[in-house]
Amino acid sequence: MPLSSQAEAGDEQYVLIASLDNVRNISNILKAIQFKDHATFLATSNGIKVTVEDSKCLQANAFIQADIFQEFIIKEDSVMFRVNMTVLLDCLSIFGSSAVPGMTTALRMCYSGYGFPLTLFLEEGGVVTVCKIKTQEPEETLDFDFCSTNVVNKVILQSDSLREAFSELDMTSEVMQITMSPDKPFFRLSTFGNSGSTHCDYPKDSDMMEIFQCTQTQTNRYKISLLKPSTKALALSCKVSVRTDNRGFLSLQYMIRNDDGQICFVEYYCCPDEEMAEEEP
C-alpha cells in the first residue's frame, strides 16, 4: 500500500492504526448511519464498531471487521472515542469522487489515545493529505438489550423487495406498522398517511423471502421519522434481516457488500411507538 511506505518512525505513539487501499470501503458504511452529527467509535481486535444514536429511541451500529483493513493494529483491549461524523466524512472525501478509472484514495487512520486527535493520512495519485480531527470523550451508548433468545419473529429478505415497498408506502404517515405472523398476512408493512392506508404484504414462500421464522402474531408501530435514516443503509444493502423481540423492539440488520466484495453489517435498533402501546387494552 502506498501509505505503508509513509509510515513514520513515530508509529509507536499510536494505540490504533487502520489502513485501507480504498477509502470508500469505510466512507460508504459510515454514510449509511449518518443521521446525527456525532458518532462513537469502539475499536477492538475484532474491528471497529461505529455507533450513532437519536433521542434514546434509535441506535445505528456499523461493524467494520478487522480483516476489511489491509493493516489493523490495536495496542489496547479496546479504544473508544467520539468524533464529528460530518467532519470525518468531509475529510474522507477530500479528493472527491475520482473520475480516473481504477484510481482510489488510500487511507491510514491513526489515533494516539484519550485527548489526542484522530489523524487521517489520505493518498491519491502520489499526493498525500493529512487531516487531524478533534476527538471528544465518548458518551455511554444505549444498551437496547436486544437478545437473540428474546427474538419472537425474524425474516430475511432481499433488499430490492424492501426498497420497492418503501417507495410505495405513504411517507406522510407518522408511523409504520409492522405485522409478523406465522399465519396470513405473514409479513406486512402498513402506513396511514394523507391518502389513506397502504399495505405491502410478503408471503412466506415469496422468492424475495430467504428466511421466515415467525412464532407468534405481533403488530407494532414505529415512528417513520426514526425509520427514515435506515433507508440509507437499505439503499446500499443486498439483504436485510428484520427481527422483533418480546417487547416489540425492532432490529433491522443490513448486509452491505463493499467495492472489494467484502461484507459489512449495519444494524438499526428502534423502540416501538409508545402511544400505540398505551392505547392497547
C-alpha positions in Angstrom: 0.0 0.0 0.0 1.4 3.4 -0.9 0.9 4.8 2.6 2.7 1.9 4.2 6.0 3.4 3.0 4.9 6.7 4.5 4.6 5.2 8.0 6.7 7.2 10.3 9.1 6.1 12.9 6.6 7.6 15.4 4.1 4.8 14.8 4.7 3.6 18.4 2.8 6.6 19.6 -0.5 5.3 18.2 -2.8 2.9 20.1 -4.8 2.3 16.9 -3.7 2.1 13.2 -6.1 1.1 10.5 -5.3 1.2 6.8 -7.4 0.8 3.6 -6.4 0.7 -0.1 -9.8 2.2 -0.9 -11.4 4.8 1.5 -14.8 4.1 0.0 -14.8 0.8 1.9 -15.3 2.7 5.1 -16.9 6.0 3.9 -19.9 4.3 2.3 -20.6 2.3 5.5 -20.4 5.5 7.6 -22.8 7.3 5.3 -25.3 4.5 6.0 -25.5 5.6 9.7 -25.0 9.4 9.3 -28.2 10.9 10.7 -26.7 12.8 13.7 -23.6 15.0 14.0 -21.5 12.8 16.3 -20.6 9.1 16.3 -18.8 6.9 18.9 -16.0 4.6 17.7 -15.2 1.5 19.6 -12.2 -0.5 18.3 -11.2 -4.0 19.5 -9.2 -6.8 18.0 -12.3 -7.8 16.0 -12.5 -4.4 14.2 -14.4 -1.1 14.6 -18.0 -0.5 15.7 -19.3 2.9 15.0 -22.5 4.0 16.9 -24.9 6.9 16.2 -28.0 7.5 18.4 -31.1 9.7 18.5 -33.2 10.5 21.5 -32.8 7.2 23.2 -35.2 5.7 20.7 -32.9 4.8 17.8 -29.4 3.4 17.6 -27.4 2.6 14.5 -24.2 0.5 14.5 -21.8 -0.1 11.7 -19.5 -3.1 12.0 -16.2 -2.9 10.1 -14.3 -6.2 10.7 -10.6 -6.1 11.2 -10.0 -8.2 8.0 -11.6 -5.5 5.9 -8.4 -3.4 6.6 -5.1 -4.0 4.9 -3.4 -3.1 8.2 -5.1 -3.2 11.6 -3.1 -2.7 14.7 -4.6 -2.1 18.2 -2.4 -1.9 21.3 -5.1 -1.9 24.0 -8.0 -4.2 24.6 -10.4 -1.5 23.4 -10.0 2.1 22.1 -13.0 4.4 22.3 -13.5 8.0 21.1 -16.2 10.3 19.7 -15.9 12.4 16.6 -18.0 14.7 14.4 -19.3 12.5 11.7 -19.8 15.3 9.1 -16.2 16.5 9.5 -14.9 12.9 9.3 -16.8 12.2 6.1 -15.8 15.5 4.5 -12.1 14.6 5.2 -12.5 11.1 3.8 -13.9 12.5 0.6 -11.3 15.3 0.4 -10.1 14.1 -3.0 -13.7 13.9 -4.3 -15.0 11.0 -6.3 -12.2 10.2 -8.7 -13.1 10.3 -12.3 -9.9 8.4 -13.3 -10.8 4.7 -13.8 -9.0 2.5 -11.3 -7.9 5.4 -9.2 -8.7 5.1 -5.5 -7.9 7.0 -2.4 -5.9 5.2 0.2 -6.4 5.8 3.9 -4.3 5.4 7.0 -6.2 6.2 10.2 -4.2 6.7 13.4 -5.2 7.5 17.0 -2.8 8.1 19.9 -5.4 7.8 22.7 -7.5 9.9 25.0 -7.3 13.7 24.3 -5.5 13.2 21.0 -7.0 14.0 17.6 -7.9 11.3 15.0 -5.2 11.6 12.3 -6.1 10.6 8.7 -3.4 10.2 6.0 -5.1 10.2 2.6 -3.2 9.4 -0.6 -4.3 9.5 -4.2 -2.0 9.6 -7.2 1.1 10.3 -5.1 -0.5 13.2 -3.3 -0.8 12.9 0.5 -3.1 15.0 2.6 -3.1 14.8 6.4 -6.3 15.7 8.4 -6.5 15.9 12.2 -10.0 15.7 13.7 -10.6 16.7 17.3 -11.9 13.8 19.4 -14.3 14.1 22.3 -14.9 12.0 25.4 -17.2 9.2 24.3 -20.7 9.1 25.9 -22.1 5.9 27.1 -24.1 4.3 24.3 -27.6 2.9 24.9 -28.0 -0.8 25.6 -31.2 -1.8 23.8 -30.8 -5.3 25.4 -31.8 -6.9 22.2 -31.0 -10.5 22.9 -31.4 -13.2 20.3 -33.1 -15.5 22.9 -35.9 -13.0 23.2 -36.5 -12.7 19.4 -40.0 -13.7 18.6 -40.1 -13.1 14.8 -37.4 -12.9 12.2 -37.4 -12.6 8.4 -34.5 -12.2 6.0 -35.4 -10.5 2.7 -33.6 -9.4 -0.4 -33.2 -5.7 -0.1 -34.7 -5.0 -3.6 -38.1 -6.0 -2.3 -37.9 -3.8 0.8 -36.7 -0.8 -1.3 -39.7 -1.3 -3.6 -42.0 -1.4 -0.6 -40.6 1.8 1.0 -41.1 3.6 -2.4 -44.7 2.6 -2.5 -45.6 3.3 1.2 -47.0 6.7 2.1 -44.3 8.5 4.0 -46.7 11.3 5.1 -47.8 8.7 7.7 -46.4 9.3 11.2 -45.9 5.6 11.8 -45.1 2.4 10.0 -46.9 -0.6 11.3 -45.1 -4.0 11.0 -47.1 -7.2 11.3 -45.2 -10.5 11.6 -47.2 -13.7 11.9 -46.9 -17.5 11.4 -50.3 -17.1 9.5 -51.5 -14.7 6.9 -50.5 -11.9 6.2 -47.1 -13.4 7.4 -45.1 -10.1 6.9 -47.0 -6.9 6.3 -45.8 -3.2 6.3 -48.6 -0.6 6.7 -48.7 3.2 6.6 -51.6 5.5 7.4 -51.0 8.8 5.5 -52.9 11.6 3.9 -54.1 9.3 1.1 -55.3 6.6 3.4 -53.9 3.2 4.4 -51.3 1.4 2.4 -50.2 -2.2 2.9 -47.3 -4.2 1.4 -47.6 -8.0 2.0 -44.9 -10.6 1.7 -46.0 -14.3 1.5 -43.6 -16.6 3.5 -42.9 -18.5 0.3 -42.1 -15.4 -1.8 -38.9 -15.6 -3.9 -37.7 -12.4 -2.1 -38.0 -14.2 1.3 -34.9 -16.0 2.2 -35.7 -17.0 5.8 -39.1 -16.9 7.6 -39.1 -17.7 11.3 -42.2 -16.3 12.9 -43.5 -17.9 16.1 -46.4 -15.6 17.1 -48.5 -12.8 15.6 -47.1 -9.4 16.5 -48.1 -6.0 15.4 -46.1 -2.9 16.3 -45.9 0.6 15.2 -42.7 2.6 14.8 -42.3 6.3 14.1 -41.5 6.9 10.4 -39.0 9.7 11.5 -37.0 7.0 13.3 -37.1 4.5 10.4 -36.2 7.0 7.6 -32.4 7.2 8.5 -32.2 3.4 7.9 -33.1 3.8 4.2 -29.5 5.0 3.6 -28.3 1.5 4.7 -31.1 -0.1 2.8 -30.0 1.6 -0.4 -26.5 0.1 -0.1 -27.5 -3.4 1.1 -28.2 -6.6 -0.7 -30.0 -8.4 2.2 -31.9 -7.2 5.3 -32.8 -9.1 8.4 -36.0 -7.9 10.2 -36.4 -9.0 13.8 -38.7 -8.2 16.7 -38.3 -9.2 20.3 -40.9 -9.9 23.0 -41.0 -6.1 23.9 -41.7 -5.1 20.3 -38.3 -3.6 19.8 -37.2 -3.7 16.2 -33.8 -4.8 14.7 -33.0 -4.0 11.1 -29.7 -5.6 10.1 -28.4 -4.7 6.6 -25.7 -6.8 4.8 -23.6 -4.5 2.7 -21.0 -5.6 0.1 -18.1 -3.1 -0.4 -16.2 -2.3 -3.6 -13.9 -5.3 -3.0 -16.8 -7.7 -2.4 -16.3 -7.9 1.3 -19.3 -8.0 3.7 -20.0 -5.4 6.4 -23.1 -5.1 8.6 -25.1 -2.1 9.6 -27.8 -2.6 12.3 -30.6 -0.3 13.4 -32.4 -0.7 16.7 -35.8 1.1 17.1 -38.2 1.4 20.0 -41.9 0.8 19.3 -44.2 3.8 19.3 -45.3 4.2 23.0 -48.6 5.9 22.0 -49.9 2.8 20.4 -48.8 0.7 23.4 -50.7 3.0 25.7 -53.8 2.7 23.5 -53.8 -1.1 23.7 -56.1 -2.6 26.4 
